[in-house]
Amino acid sequence: MGYIEKCIESVSFADEIIVVDSYSTDGTYEYLLNHPRIKVIQNPFKNYTAQKSFTLNQASHDWVIFLDADEVVPDELQHEIVHTINGEKKHVAYWFSRKFMFQKERLRFSGWQTDKNYRLFRKSKVNFSNKRIVHETLDVDGTSGVLRNKLIHFCYKDYESYRSKMLCYGRLKAKEAFDKNKRFSYALLILKPMWKFFNSYVIRLGFLDGIKGITICHLDALCDVERYHELQRLEREEQWSTVFKTMP
């Protein structure tokens, strides 16, 4: 089940806790069903934006804190969230910076040091943008702020889990690019992953993370390799579909 128990415990201050499960088979759904404070709903996974839009629609309160199952709200951030919601509300949405954890050790560089995401916002003032189906973002009707304390993201559980996540991201990015009529090229297949690794490992100081940095930067580059392989596959599938349609 990963870190979901810690995630749920860290939002125990919320008035309601809703979890959307995409038909997991590792016992997570059964655990959630027996939890006294959780409303669990199963919904098939199409892409990240569709799943999060569905989840947001289930909330019955206007102020929402939105977490992935591998994210945890530390005590300092909990207090800041409650103070922000109960105090003078200057903004309708708030960015959270994140502290990335490689298993039990912090990942300080490797391109992640400036990462931030919308995690606290008013349901009535936002929508998940349909321009992306992975690395989703919000369209916000109003101003945004940044909370001072950081969310903890347990991004790396083990090699195979992170690799599977990167391959999934790559395939979704390919679908996103294909729908925007972007085309495959061998040059991009070679150069994009090389640049991604160089940028994360050298320019964004991944080498300072030691072996962790090599692993993360390599797997992040693998995402781009999968992206262009999948884009090539989608183009070939489209071409064959066109051929069959034109056959007598």
Backbone bond lengths (Angstrom), bond angles and torsions (degrees), N, CA, C in turn:
res aa  C-N    CA-C-N  psi(-1)  N-CA   C-N-CA  omega(-1)  CA-C   N-CA-C  phi
1 M - - - 1.458 - - 1.522 112.48 -
2 G 1.310 117.45 -10.39 1.454 119.17 176.24 1.515 112.90 74.72
3 Y 1.335 116.37 -132.14 1.458 122.36 -172.91 1.527 112.91 -106.01
4 I 1.324 117.78 13.53 1.459 119.59 -171.12 1.525 112.27 -64.37
5 E 1.343 117.43 -30.89 1.468 119.02 178.04 1.525 110.59 -62.69
6 K 1.341 116.58 -43.96 1.468 120.99 178.36 1.520 110.63 -65.20
7 C 1.326 116.12 -39.07 1.461 121.22 179.43 1.527 110.31 -59.95
8 I 1.325 116.65 -49.23 1.462 121.60 -177.95 1.527 111.29 -64.92
9 E 1.317 116.23 -43.10 1.465 120.46 179.20 1.530 111.05 -60.25
10 S 1.335 116.77 -34.36 1.463 120.68 -175.74 1.527 113.30 -76.24
11 V 1.341 117.73 -10.19 1.471 120.14 176.01 1.529 110.72 -116.68
12 S 1.311 116.49 27.15 1.473 120.73 -178.77 1.527 111.90 -64.95
13 F 1.333 117.61 -14.82 1.467 121.50 178.30 1.527 112.33 -76.95
14 A 1.327 118.23 -10.32 1.467 122.07 -176.63 1.527 110.96 -73.56
15 D 1.339 116.43 152.33 1.465 121.59 178.40 1.520 111.89 -70.89
16 E 1.321 116.88 -31.65 1.457 120.89 175.38 1.525 107.85 -145.92
17 I 1.331 115.29 148.79 1.460 121.48 177.75 1.524 107.79 -123.94
18 I 1.314 115.65 118.59 1.464 121.77 -178.96 1.524 108.70 -116.18
19 V 1.319 116.71 130.33 1.463 121.21 176.75 1.522 108.10 -122.62
20 V 1.324 115.63 128.63 1.466 120.93 174.28 1.524 108.03 -102.89
21 D 1.310 115.40 121.47 1.464 123.28 -176.17 1.531 108.79 -108.58
22 S 1.329 116.51 128.74 1.471 119.88 -178.53 1.527 110.22 -93.38
23 Y 1.340 115.58 55.47 1.458 123.86 176.74 1.523 111.67 57.39
24 S 1.337 115.46 52.75 1.458 121.06 178.14 1.522 110.23 -66.77
25 T 1.330 115.81 155.66 1.472 121.18 -177.40 1.525 111.91 -123.54
26 D 1.336 116.75 15.74 1.467 120.10 -175.98 1.532 113.00 -104.70
27 G 1.323 116.80 13.29 1.458 120.43 179.91 1.520 114.31 94.38
28 T 1.332 116.80 -3.72 1.466 120.41 -178.64 1.525 111.49 -63.07
29 Y 1.312 117.10 -45.15 1.470 120.24 -177.20 1.527 110.88 -61.87
30 E 1.323 116.57 -43.25 1.457 120.52 179.72 1.535 111.06 -63.95
31 Y 1.322 116.00 -40.02 1.470 120.66 176.65 1.528 110.55 -61.02
32 L 1.319 116.24 -44.22 1.457 120.94 -178.17 1.532 111.58 -67.79
33 L 1.325 117.12 -37.51 1.467 120.78 179.35 1.524 111.70 -60.00
34 N 1.322 116.44 -33.74 1.467 121.13 -176.39 1.515 113.24 -91.85
35 H 1.328 116.82 2.07 1.464 119.94 179.55 1.531 108.92 -84.11
36 P 1.322 118.07 127.73 1.469 120.83 -172.72 1.530 114.64 -67.34
37 R 1.338 118.95 -20.78 1.459 120.06 -173.73 1.527 113.93 -107.01
38 I 1.325 116.85 -1.10 1.456 119.21 -170.62 1.520 112.05 -106.88
39 K 1.327 114.95 134.86 1.455 121.65 167.83 1.522 106.43 -98.61
40 V 1.319 117.16 113.14 1.463 120.92 -177.74 1.525 109.90 -108.75
41 I 1.323 115.98 135.46 1.459 123.41 -178.64 1.521 108.02 -130.23
42 Q 1.314 117.51 133.72 1.460 120.27 175.39 1.523 110.23 -95.51
43 N 1.328 115.15 135.66 1.454 121.53 179.79 1.520 108.29 -148.72
44 P 1.327 117.76 129.20 1.475 119.36 -178.05 1.520 111.77 -62.80
45 F 1.331 115.79 141.48 1.465 121.34 -178.32 1.522 110.02 -82.07
46 K 1.331 115.30 122.56 1.461 121.76 174.33 1.519 109.63 -105.00
47 N 1.308 115.85 -54.37 1.454 122.72 172.14 1.534 106.89 -160.62
48 Y 1.326 116.86 173.49 1.461 120.36 -173.12 1.527 112.55 -66.30
49 T 1.322 117.16 -40.43 1.461 120.05 -178.83 1.528 111.04 -66.78
50 A 1.332 116.80 -44.84 1.465 120.48 179.32 1.524 111.16 -61.79
51 Q 1.330 116.86 -41.07 1.462 120.13 -178.72 1.521 111.66 -67.63
52 K 1.330 116.49 -40.15 1.465 119.05 -178.60 1.529 111.17 -74.24
53 S 1.323 117.45 -32.59 1.467 120.14 175.47 1.524 110.08 -64.50
54 F 1.327 116.52 -42.40 1.464 121.17 177.18 1.530 110.21 -61.14
55 T 1.322 115.91 -45.13 1.463 120.65 -178.41 1.524 111.27 -62.53
56 L 1.319 116.63 -44.62 1.463 120.80 -179.14 1.523 111.36 -59.61
57 N 1.314 117.06 -36.23 1.470 121.02 -179.15 1.526 112.59 -67.71
58 Q 1.334 117.39 -16.50 1.468 120.50 -179.63 1.524 112.53 -81.90
59 A 1.331 116.95 -17.75 1.468 120.47 -175.46 1.524 111.10 -70.37
60 S 1.308 116.92 137.57 1.468 121.19 -179.64 1.527 112.53 -99.69
61 H 1.338 117.40 -6.06 1.461 121.57 178.20 1.527 109.65 -110.57
62 D 1.329 116.10 158.42 1.465 119.72 -176.93 1.528 112.04 -77.29
63 W 1.332 117.14 -44.46 1.465 119.67 178.64 1.523 109.30 -81.85
64 V 1.328 115.65 126.69 1.466 121.70 -175.09 1.527 109.39 -128.92
65 I 1.321 115.95 135.23 1.455 120.63 166.45 1.520 107.07 -107.71
66 F 1.312 116.23 127.86 1.467 122.11 -170.60 1.515 108.90 -115.69
67 L 1.328 116.94 120.99 1.459 120.76 -178.33 1.519 111.39 -128.49
68 D 1.331 115.76 149.89 1.451 121.21 165.56 1.523 107.65 -83.29
69 A 1.325 116.55 162.17 1.467 120.67 -173.84 1.522 113.11 -67.37
70 D 1.341 117.85 -16.74 1.464 120.57 179.77 1.527 112.30 -103.78
71 E 1.343 116.83 21.47 1.457 121.64 177.49 1.531 110.27 -114.08
72 V 1.323 116.04 144.23 1.459 122.03 -177.28 1.533 109.11 -131.75
73 V 1.337 116.17 136.32 1.463 122.24 178.75 1.527 108.44 -94.07
74 P 1.338 119.47 109.83 1.465 120.53 178.76 1.526 111.58 -69.75
75 D 1.327 116.93 165.94 1.466 122.33 -174.15 1.530 112.34 -55.62
76 E 1.331 117.32 -44.62 1.467 120.50 -177.38 1.525 111.29 -62.01
77 L 1.332 116.28 -39.06 1.462 120.16 179.29 1.527 110.98 -72.25
78 Q 1.337 117.08 -34.69 1.465 120.18 175.85 1.522 110.25 -57.49
79 H 1.332 116.42 -48.09 1.462 121.21 -179.18 1.530 110.78 -63.32
80 E 1.320 116.63 -38.80 1.467 120.16 -179.44 1.526 111.03 -67.62
81 I 1.324 117.08 -38.38 1.466 121.19 177.97 1.527 110.49 -62.91
82 V 1.333 116.35 -49.83 1.468 120.52 -179.19 1.521 110.79 -61.23
83 H 1.327 117.04 -42.70 1.468 121.46 179.10 1.525 110.76 -63.57
84 T 1.329 116.55 -39.47 1.468 121.13 -178.84 1.529 110.89 -65.99
85 I 1.319 116.50 -44.65 1.468 120.35 -177.79 1.530 111.61 -70.76
86 N 1.318 116.86 -38.90 1.465 120.77 -176.85 1.520 113.51 -85.01
87 G 1.324 116.75 -16.21 1.459 120.50 -178.69 1.518 112.15 -93.71
88 E 1.324 115.48 -153.63 1.460 121.39 179.10 1.524 108.76 -73.59
89 K 1.320 116.38 114.87 1.458 121.10 -174.59 1.537 109.65 -86.51
90 K 1.328 116.18 97.61 1.453 120.73 -175.81 1.528 112.68 -81.10
91 H 1.334 116.08 -24.87 1.463 120.40 -174.63 1.533 109.97 -132.57
92 V 1.344 115.90 165.93 1.465 120.64 178.07 1.529 111.38 -101.30
93 A 1.331 117.17 -10.13 1.472 120.89 179.24 1.525 109.03 -150.52
94 Y 1.333 115.63 149.04 1.462 120.68 -177.35 1.528 110.58 -132.49
95 W 1.320 114.04 135.76 1.459 121.35 173.10 1.524 109.49 -83.25
96 F 1.328 116.23 144.44 1.462 122.22 170.31 1.525 107.94 -114.13
97 S 1.319 117.34 130.12 1.459 120.22 164.86 1.527 106.94 -76.95
98 R 1.341 115.67 157.58 1.456 118.67 -176.22 1.529 111.89 -127.21
99 K 1.317 114.80 143.80 1.458 122.62 173.56 1.528 106.78 -101.35
100 F 1.324 116.78 117.70 1.458 120.96 -174.67 1.524 111.36 -91.35
101 M 1.336 114.50 134.37 1.455 121.04 -179.28 1.524 110.21 -114.41
102 F 1.324 116.09 125.43 1.460 123.77 173.60 1.518 105.98 -96.54
103 Q 1.353 116.08 99.32 1.458 121.43 -167.93 1.538 108.09 54.79
104 K 1.322 120.30 -111.38 1.460 120.17 -177.76 1.529 113.00 -107.50
105 E 1.331 116.46 7.90 1.455 120.69 -178.95 1.524 110.32 -113.91
106 R 1.324 116.64 146.15 1.458 120.18 -178.40 1.523 111.30 -75.87
107 L 1.315 115.68 137.62 1.455 123.34 173.11 1.530 106.54 -98.46
108 R 1.318 117.16 111.97 1.467 120.59 -170.50 1.523 114.00 -95.42
109 F 1.325 117.68 -21.70 1.466 120.20 -174.37 1.535 109.91 -131.23
110 S 1.321 118.01 -128.08 1.468 123.05 175.34 1.525 113.70 60.55
111 G 1.346 116.75 26.12 1.460 120.95 177.49 1.504 115.05 91.00
112 W 1.359 117.44 -4.42 1.458 120.33 -174.45 1.523 113.75 -100.28
113 Q 1.328 117.42 -1.67 1.458 119.56 -171.34 1.528 114.43 -69.89
114 T 1.324 118.47 -17.94 1.468 120.88 179.17 1.531 112.29 -111.73
115 D 1.324 116.77 10.53 1.467 120.53 -177.08 1.522 111.54 -65.89
116 K 1.328 116.13 138.63 1.466 120.82 170.53 1.524 109.06 -152.93
117 N 1.324 115.47 154.24 1.461 122.40 -177.54 1.520 110.45 -140.62
118 Y 1.330 115.54 153.68 1.462 119.69 169.23 1.523 108.95 -69.65
119 R 1.322 116.67 126.06 1.455 119.84 178.38 1.533 112.48 -133.91
120 L 1.322 118.92 -17.13 1.460 122.25 178.92 1.514 107.97 -128.94
121 F 1.344 116.69 126.24 1.463 118.78 -176.10 1.524 110.78 -165.44
122 R 1.324 114.25 166.51 1.466 120.93 175.38 1.529 109.39 -88.25
123 K 1.304 115.77 124.36 1.467 121.61 -178.96 1.521 111.89 -56.39
124 S 1.332 116.65 -37.18 1.465 121.14 -176.06 1.528 113.17 -73.49
125 K 1.342 117.43 -9.42 1.458 121.19 -174.27 1.526 114.02 -115.94
126 V 1.328 117.51 4.54 1.467 119.01 -176.15 1.524 111.43 -136.94
127 N 1.318 113.96 160.34 1.461 122.83 168.85 1.516 107.75 -144.76
128 F 1.326 116.74 145.07 1.454 118.73 173.16 1.529 108.29 -72.54
129 S 1.323 115.73 127.62 1.458 121.82 -175.45 1.520 111.02 -64.45
130 N 1.337 116.63 133.32 1.467 120.43 177.55 1.523 112.30 -84.13
131 K 1.336 116.91 7.56 1.468 120.58 178.05 1.522 111.60 -79.76
132 R 1.335 116.54 -16.01 1.460 121.24 -179.90 1.514 110.31 -129.86
133 I 1.345 115.80 146.85 1.459 119.86 173.49 1.533 110.74 -116.28
134 V 1.336 116.53 -4.12 1.461 122.85 174.35 1.525 107.03 -142.38
135 H 1.355 116.66 152.17 1.469 120.84 -171.67 1.532 108.97 51.78
136 E 1.310 114.11 52.40 1.460 123.44 -173.39 1.519 111.95 -60.85
137 T 1.319 116.07 155.26 1.452 121.27 177.57 1.518 109.15 -141.25
138 L 1.333 116.26 174.03 1.457 121.69 -176.21 1.520 112.03 -108.13
139 D 1.320 115.54 145.94 1.458 122.19 161.70 1.528 105.31 -93.53
140 V 1.324 116.66 121.46 1.466 121.69 -171.78 1.523 110.72 -115.03
141 D 1.333 116.37 126.61 1.460 122.37 176.09 1.530 108.42 -94.78
142 G 1.326 115.79 82.00 1.456 120.74 -177.31 1.520 110.63 144.37
143 T 1.314 116.07 -167.68 1.460 120.94 -176.89 1.525 111.30 -94.63
144 S 1.330 115.15 158.73 1.464 121.68 -179.02 1.524 110.63 -121.56
145 G 1.326 116.17 150.54 1.453 122.37 175.44 1.516 110.36 -127.74
146 V 1.323 116.34 177.26 1.461 122.44 178.63 1.529 108.77 -126.42
147 L 1.320 117.17 126.97 1.465 119.78 176.44 1.526 110.05 -79.30
148 R 1.304 115.63 149.42 1.460 121.57 -171.83 1.530 111.99 -74.67
149 N 1.331 117.24 -43.24 1.466 120.41 -176.49 1.525 111.40 -82.27
150 K 1.332 115.41 156.26 1.464 120.40 -172.47 1.531 112.57 -101.82
151 L 1.326 113.92 144.39 1.458 122.71 171.07 1.530 107.98 -78.44
152 I 1.318 117.29 144.27 1.469 120.81 177.01 1.520 109.12 -97.34
153 H 1.321 115.79 125.38 1.456 121.97 -178.86 1.522 109.05 -115.90
154 F 1.333 116.51 113.13 1.455 121.19 176.57 1.529 108.45 -84.43
155 C 1.328 114.34 75.93 1.466 119.90 -169.56 1.521 112.77 -71.91
156 Y 1.339 117.11 -29.44 1.467 119.63 -172.44 1.523 109.84 -122.99
157 K 1.329 115.32 106.11 1.471 121.29 176.98 1.524 110.31 -88.87
158 D 1.331 116.03 -50.46 1.460 122.11 175.31 1.527 107.74 -158.34
159 Y 1.317 115.97 170.08 1.470 121.05 -173.09 1.524 112.11 -59.27
160 E 1.321 117.11 -49.59 1.465 120.11 -174.65 1.526 112.02 -66.17
161 S 1.338 117.38 -37.90 1.472 119.68 178.92 1.523 111.30 -64.12
162 Y 1.337 116.58 -44.87 1.461 119.73 -179.49 1.517 110.44 -68.56
163 R 1.325 117.00 -39.51 1.473 120.93 177.90 1.536 110.38 -60.42
164 S 1.314 117.06 -44.87 1.467 121.07 179.02 1.525 111.33 -61.49
165 K 1.351 115.96 -39.44 1.452 120.41 178.24 1.532 110.85 -63.62
166 M 1.335 116.73 -44.10 1.466 120.46 -179.79 1.532 111.95 -65.65
167 L 1.317 117.26 -37.54 1.464 120.40 177.26 1.531 110.57 -65.89
168 C 1.324 116.30 -39.76 1.465 120.55 176.83 1.526 110.54 -63.35
169 Y 1.333 117.05 -46.26 1.458 120.99 177.16 1.524 110.44 -57.20
170 G 1.335 116.37 -43.77 1.460 120.51 -178.88 1.517 112.50 -60.76
171 R 1.327 116.61 -42.89 1.461 119.86 -179.92 1.533 111.43 -66.95
172 L 1.326 116.36 -39.31 1.467 119.45 178.09 1.531 111.52 -68.57
173 K 1.325 117.16 -37.94 1.464 119.99 176.19 1.522 110.81 -63.63
174 A 1.324 117.03 -36.35 1.463 121.15 176.91 1.524 110.87 -63.71
175 K 1.336 116.41 -43.90 1.463 120.44 178.36 1.529 110.11 -62.31
176 E 1.321 116.38 -41.38 1.459 122.08 178.13 1.528 110.59 -60.98
177 A 1.343 116.15 -45.19 1.466 121.09 179.46 1.525 111.13 -67.28
178 F 1.324 117.45 -41.31 1.467 122.54 -179.68 1.523 110.80 -61.51
179 D 1.319 116.66 -41.73 1.462 121.01 179.65 1.528 111.89 -67.24
180 K 1.335 116.55 -20.41 1.467 121.30 177.38 1.530 111.70 -97.34
181 N 1.354 115.49 12.56 1.476 122.65 177.69 1.521 113.77 64.37
182 K 1.328 116.79 27.30 1.454 119.73 173.09 1.523 108.40 -82.43
183 R 1.333 116.30 143.98 1.460 120.54 -170.99 1.519 112.16 -112.60
184 F 1.335 114.92 153.68 1.454 122.36 178.17 1.526 111.20 -73.33
185 S 1.332 115.81 144.72 1.468 120.61 169.55 1.519 108.63 -147.47
186 Y 1.333 115.99 146.27 1.461 120.19 179.21 1.522 111.02 -66.40
187 A 1.330 116.15 -30.74 1.461 119.64 178.75 1.527 110.45 -61.40
188 L 1.341 116.06 -45.48 1.461 119.77 178.91 1.524 111.83 -67.32
189 L 1.332 116.97 -36.32 1.465 121.40 178.22 1.527 110.94 -59.47
190 I 1.332 116.51 -35.95 1.462 120.93 -179.07 1.524 111.89 -86.16
191 L 1.343 116.05 -47.34 1.461 120.21 -170.43 1.525 114.10 -77.82
192 K 1.346 117.90 -38.63 1.469 120.12 -176.27 1.532 112.64 -61.80
193 P 1.346 118.94 -49.70 1.467 118.36 178.42 1.536 112.58 -63.34
194 M 1.352 116.42 -37.42 1.465 119.71 178.73 1.526 110.29 -62.34
195 W 1.336 115.82 -44.09 1.468 119.72 179.04 1.521 111.47 -66.04
196 K 1.333 115.61 -39.99 1.467 119.38 -179.74 1.523 110.33 -60.38
197 F 1.325 117.19 -45.00 1.460 120.21 -179.92 1.528 110.63 -66.37
198 F 1.325 117.25 -46.03 1.461 121.10 -178.55 1.527 110.95 -62.18
199 N 1.327 116.37 -43.65 1.462 120.64 -179.32 1.526 111.37 -63.35
200 S 1.335 116.40 -45.58 1.471 120.00 -177.37 1.521 112.32 -73.70
201 Y 1.331 116.80 -40.20 1.462 120.53 -173.36 1.525 113.22 -83.57
202 V 1.340 116.71 -35.35 1.462 120.05 -176.61 1.525 111.48 -102.65
203 I 1.335 116.80 -60.30 1.467 120.14 -174.97 1.527 111.26 -67.80
204 R 1.335 117.06 -41.69 1.470 120.66 -179.88 1.536 111.94 -93.86
205 L 1.324 116.89 16.90 1.469 124.71 166.12 1.526 114.57 67.66
206 G 1.326 117.07 29.69 1.455 119.68 178.23 1.517 113.66 -59.91
207 F 1.343 117.02 -27.81 1.467 120.01 -179.81 1.533 111.85 -61.93
208 L 1.346 116.78 -23.02 1.461 119.84 178.10 1.531 112.38 -73.37
209 D 1.328 116.83 -14.29 1.466 121.04 176.21 1.525 112.03 -87.85
210 G 1.334 117.73 4.24 1.460 121.05 176.84 1.523 112.70 65.57
211 I 1.336 115.59 -140.96 1.469 121.08 -179.39 1.519 110.71 -60.47
212 K 1.338 116.78 -35.46 1.467 120.52 178.29 1.531 110.06 -58.04
213 G 1.337 116.08 -42.51 1.455 120.92 -179.02 1.513 112.47 -63.89
214 I 1.339 116.63 -43.09 1.471 119.86 177.91 1.517 110.27 -60.24
215 T 1.325 116.29 -45.32 1.466 120.82 -177.39 1.524 111.52 -63.06
216 I 1.331 116.77 -50.11 1.457 120.77 -177.87 1.533 111.15 -64.76
217 C 1.319 117.54 -45.72 1.465 120.88 -177.86 1.527 111.45 -65.31
218 H 1.335 116.28 -37.29 1.470 120.30 176.69 1.528 110.65 -64.15
219 L 1.322 117.20 -46.36 1.466 120.05 -177.56 1.523 111.73 -71.05
220 D 1.330 117.88 -32.91 1.460 120.17 175.06 1.530 110.80 -65.01
221 A 1.335 116.93 -37.91 1.467 120.81 176.51 1.528 110.88 -67.64
222 L 1.339 115.96 -33.23 1.461 120.51 177.79 1.521 111.03 -60.40
223 C 1.328 116.54 -31.87 1.467 121.47 176.98 1.524 110.44 -56.31
224 D 1.342 117.27 -42.86 1.459 120.66 179.49 1.524 112.13 -71.49
225 V 1.321 117.47 -34.08 1.470 120.36 175.28 1.529 109.41 -60.12
226 E 1.333 116.01 -48.66 1.469 120.66 179.83 1.520 110.94 -63.50
227 R 1.320 116.28 -37.90 1.469 120.93 179.84 1.520 111.39 -56.31
228 Y 1.322 117.21 -47.56 1.469 119.61 -175.85 1.516 112.46 -79.11
229 H 1.328 117.74 -30.55 1.471 119.38 172.53 1.530 110.07 -63.59
230 E 1.329 116.64 -42.82 1.460 120.60 179.95 1.518 111.15 -68.77
231 L 1.325 117.25 -37.96 1.471 120.26 177.22 1.522 109.83 -62.63
232 Q 1.323 116.88 -40.79 1.466 120.79 176.51 1.526 110.77 -61.71
233 R 1.334 116.61 -42.39 1.463 120.59 179.52 1.522 111.58 -63.83
234 L 1.332 117.09 -42.24 1.466 121.08 179.47 1.524 111.45 -63.93
235 E 1.325 117.31 -38.27 1.460 120.88 178.26 1.525 111.09 -66.34
236 R 1.336 116.29 -43.11 1.468 119.77 178.88 1.525 110.74 -64.37
237 E 1.318 116.42 -39.49 1.466 120.87 178.17 1.527 110.17 -62.02
238 E 1.328 116.53 -41.56 1.460 121.09 178.28 1.530 110.77 -65.10
239 Q 1.326 116.74 -41.61 1.470 120.63 -179.59 1.513 111.10 -64.15
240 W 1.344 117.80 -44.40 1.458 120.83 178.76 1.537 110.74 -64.80
241 S 1.319 116.23 -37.40 1.467 119.44 177.89 1.525 110.39 -63.06
242 T 1.318 117.39 -38.40 1.454 121.64 178.53 1.518 111.12 -66.96
243 V 1.340 115.57 -40.57 1.489 120.45 179.37 1.513 110.57 -61.41
244 F 1.343 116.45 -46.27 1.469 120.11 -178.46 1.533 111.37 -65.03
245 K 1.326 116.62 -34.66 1.457 119.58 179.45 1.517 112.25 -67.85
246 T 1.341 117.44 -30.09 1.465 121.36 -177.30 1.533 112.91 -89.97
247 M 1.334 116.62 -7.28 1.463 119.27 179.06 1.516 110.31 -72.86
248 P 1.362 117.58 140.38 1.467 120.83 179.84 1.525 111.34 -67.75
